[in-house]
Each structure stands twice: as C-alpha cells, then as structure tokens.
C-alpha cells in the first residue's frame, strides 16, 4: 500500500495516513482540504462529524485532528475499510468510529444528529443528491449543520434538498467543492 497523505493541522499534524488503490477512491487534494478546513475554522471544536464515502478518510481524520469530538467514517469497500481501521488504531483516534456499510443502507438506519457532514462520493455515479436528500429527510443534520459536497466539476446541485443553502464554493482541476448550511426554518 503505497498511497499516503499527510494530515494538515491539529493534533496529528504531519502524520501520514495510508490507503489502498480502489475504484472510485480519489482523496481530496491537499489544497482543497486546506480551503475546506479554513472555511470550517472554529466550527470543529467538539463537533460531531460524519464522513460518508470515507475512502482514504482524509476529511474525517483531519476533522478529528482539529478537535471534532466524534467522527464516523462510513465505507463499504473491505480493503479500504481495513485501511481506515488501521489508520484509526495507529493514530490512537478514540473519537473516530469506522463503519463498514453502504451509504444508502447506513442512512436508512437510526438517525444521529451531526454538526458537519462530508459527502464525497465516487464521481459520475449520481450518489451526491440522493445521499443529501436522505440526510435531510431522516434528520441526520443538527440545526445549522455544515454539509460539504465534493463532486466532478460538471455536477449540478439542482436536486439538493431546499434546506441546504450554499455558503462557499470553489473548484480545482476536475473537482468542484461546495459548503452548505442546513437551514432549520425550511421544512420538507
């Protein structure tokens, strides 16, 4: 397993996490991660975070390193899940929980409120909007929760739930990234 990346800041700054090759696994580029966590500055201390389609775990481990009190990483691919577990153990990340599950199945289970959700599905599979809809419909989002969506540059967010309001966006290469806030006044 030669794929690795460094945690940018916080408790595990400069520590490396490793991940295997897998179809659709595309870690968030360092520059994009740095931008995202600058956007979230001050909003991670004690936060409950959910990293759907966790892949390398870069977003979830970075959030934990920066003060999140609970991070759930959801990943269905067995060898990728095993790498997440290994990284959790090597970092001694007690606040991180790895769940081996399909995202749709996980979101159909008992809902738990999260303050920050990272939604970074494999590109061009049509998974972002249904996952966002499930988050909103099943009350996974705490009031004013932040929802980060990373997708292929040409993806259109037209099918997102009305309660998600865009607050920041950017693009780098083939990647478009957006940060939304869940507005509790808007009901389904």
Secondary structure, DSSP 4 states (H G I P E B T S, - for coil): --EEEE--SSTTTT-EEEE---TT--PPPHHHHHHHHHHTTTS-TT-EEEEET-TT-HHHHHHHHTT-SEEEEEE--HHHHHHHHHHHHHHT-TTEEEEES-HHHHHHS----EEEEEE-PPTTSS-HHHHHHHHHHTT-EEEEEEEEEEEETT--GGGS-TTEEEEEEEEETTEEEEEEEE-TT---
